[in-house]
Amino acid sequence: MIIRLLSERISLVFITASGLWVAPASADVASARCELESFSPERAILEERCVFSQRQGFVSIALDSGQAFHLSPLPEAVGTYSDNDGKTVYRQSGLGDEGLTFRWPDQVIRVYWQLEGE
């Protein structure tokens, strides 16, 4: 009887303690197709595969060419970020379920979820 009560209490303590354990936050990562449009006089548009990731509001876009963009959310405005150079970046709507748009003062990156040929 004593062993049974002790066993039940240990089980209750274990269940309660394990309920306090929180798994680490996971990142959303997706292979995508990115379109980079420069607002320079040449107005170049480049398209290549990329990897989009987001974790706790922070966004990274890594292009197959090796170029990467890391965006930190600004707490004062939803959808507004700062890049590694301190430039303000805005997430814009317009692509719906097809992807996301990020606009810098001198360029825009469109991230499309569907890869070419799919």
Number of C-alpha atoms within 10 A of each C-alpha: 6 7 8 9 10 11 12 12 12 12 12 12 12 11 11 11 10 10 9 8 8 7 6 6 8 9 13 11 14 13 17 22 21 26 19 18 17 17 14 9 6 7 10 11 13 11 14 14 18 24 18 22 17 16 12 11 14 15 19 17 22 18 19 13 9 7 9 14 14 16 24 18 19 15 9 8 9 11 15 18 26 17 16 11 9 10 12 17 21 19 16 14 12 9 12 8 10 11 16 17 19 19 18 17 11 10 16 20 21 21 24 21 18 13 13 10 4 4
